[in-house]
Amino acid sequence: MIRTSVVELTTIPAVAYRQKLPAGGSGVTILRYGEKQVGIASISTRSGKAIPAENNPAGLYPAEAFDEAIELTRGLPYKKQGKVTVLKKSFKEAEPKAEEEEIPVDLAAYDKLVAKYTDKTGKLSYELINKDLIKLLKSSSVARKLVAEQATPAKIRNYVVGAKFRDVTGNKDLTDKQLKQLSDMLDNVYPKGVFKELNDEIRKALAQAKQ
């Protein structure tokens, strides 16, 4: 069965799809039948609720429409803007190119990561994430071997992140693409590199291994 990333709403006569926003983060776009103006909202990483754009026409795209759009597109692939045309009471979706297809968001895995790394103040803590990853970097025989072999920092980081995230989520089948997607979602919470401290520690370990 082929799943479309475009859904039809019932709150208003429109279709909607989920996409990555240019400024970062996840969002939903709504296209009302017969209207050129679209409705766009980002999705709060804390509450999962819609945050309509400042220039969003509330009369055309009410809050309940965004709520329905978020619910119906939950877990569906992201879609790039400009691939949907709406005409009267029907919509057409262009056939996606294989290289542009994006995997569904693994919300269950993301929720487990957030729960694991939320601090006492209720905020996602990059410090807790990196502390756990650095601990694995130093204790894993595989990671130590990669450092000794002078593997690239990216290869070492990908191994450490993959091993830890698969362990935390309990999903051993997470693919590299899914892991990158989860990392990007975590990175959207605050404007800083989610693995900054881990990257610094990897570079330090590689330098020491050369001596």
Backbone hydrogen bonds, N-H to C=O, Kabsch-Sander energy under -0.5 kcal/mol:
donor,donor_aa,acceptor,acceptor_aa,energy
3,R,1,M,-0.5
7,V,16,A,-2.8
9,L,14,A,-2.7
14,A,12,I,-1.6
15,V,31,L,-2.2
16,A,7,V,-2.6
17,Y,29,T,-1.9
18,R,5,S,-0.5
19,Q,27,G,-2.5
21,L,25,G,-2.4
24,G,21,L,-2.0
27,G,19,Q,-2.1
28,V,41,A,-2.6
29,T,17,Y,-2.7
30,I,39,G,-3.0
31,L,15,V,-3.0
32,R,30,I,-0.5
32,R,37,Q,-0.5
33,Y,13,P,-2.4
35,E,32,R,-2.0
39,G,30,I,-2.6
41,A,28,V,-2.1
42,S,51,I,-2.1
43,I,26,S,-2.5
44,S,42,S,-0.5
44,S,49,K,-2.9
48,G,44,S,-1.7
51,I,42,S,-2.9
53,A,40,I,-2.7
56,N,53,A,-2.0
58,A,56,N,-1.2
60,L,57,P,-1.2
61,Y,57,P,-2.6
65,A,62,P,-0.9
66,F,62,P,-1.3
67,D,63,A,-2.3
68,E,64,E,-2.0
69,A,65,A,-2.3
70,I,66,F,-2.6
71,E,67,D,-2.0
72,L,68,E,-2.8
73,T,69,A,-1.8
74,R,71,E,-0.7
76,L,73,T,-2.3
79,K,18,R,-2.6
83,K,80,K,-0.9
85,T,92,K,-1.6
87,L,90,S,-2.2
90,S,87,L,-1.5
92,K,85,T,-1.8
94,A,83,K,-1.7
100,E,97,K,-1.6
101,E,97,K,-0.9
101,E,98,A,-0.8
105,V,76,L,-0.6
107,L,105,V,-1.5
110,Y,106,D,-2.1
111,D,107,L,-2.8
112,K,108,A,-1.7
113,L,109,A,-2.0
114,V,110,Y,-2.5
115,A,111,D,-2.4
116,K,112,K,-2.1
117,Y,113,L,-2.1
118,T,115,A,-0.7
119,D,123,K,-3.0
122,G,119,D,-1.8
125,S,117,Y,-3.3
126,Y,124,L,-0.6
129,I,125,S,-1.7
130,N,126,Y,-2.7
131,K,127,E,-2.3
132,D,128,L,-2.0
133,L,129,I,-2.2
134,I,130,N,-3.0
135,K,131,K,-1.8
136,L,132,D,-1.7
137,L,133,L,-2.4
138,K,134,I,-1.9
139,S,135,K,-1.5
140,S,136,L,-2.6
144,R,140,S,-2.3
145,K,141,S,-2.0
146,L,142,V,-2.1
147,V,143,A,-2.2
148,A,144,R,-2.5
149,E,145,K,-2.0
150,Q,147,V,-1.6
151,A,146,L,-2.6
156,I,152,T,-2.1
157,R,153,P,-2.9
158,N,154,A,-2.7
159,Y,155,K,-1.7
160,V,156,I,-2.5
161,V,157,R,-3.0
162,G,158,N,-2.2
163,A,159,Y,-2.7
164,K,160,V,-2.3
165,F,161,V,-2.9
166,R,162,G,-2.2
167,D,163,A,-1.5
168,V,164,K,-2.8
169,T,165,F,-2.4
170,G,166,R,-1.1
171,N,166,R,-0.6
172,K,170,G,-0.7
174,L,171,N,-1.1
179,L,175,T,-2.4
180,K,176,D,-2.2
181,Q,177,K,-2.2
182,L,178,Q,-2.5
183,S,179,L,-2.3
184,D,180,K,-2.6
185,M,181,Q,-2.2
186,L,182,L,-2.2
187,D,183,S,-2.2
188,N,184,D,-1.0
189,V,186,L,-1.2
192,K,190,Y,-2.4
196,K,193,G,-1.4
199,N,195,F,-2.9
200,D,196,K,-2.1
201,E,197,E,-2.1
202,I,198,L,-2.4
203,R,199,N,-2.3
204,K,200,D,-2.0
205,A,201,E,-2.4
206,L,202,I,-2.4
207,A,203,R,-2.1
208,Q,204,K,-2.3
209,A,205,A,-2.0
210,K,206,L,-0.9
210,K,207,A,-0.5
211,Q,207,A,-0.7
211,Q,208,Q,-0.7
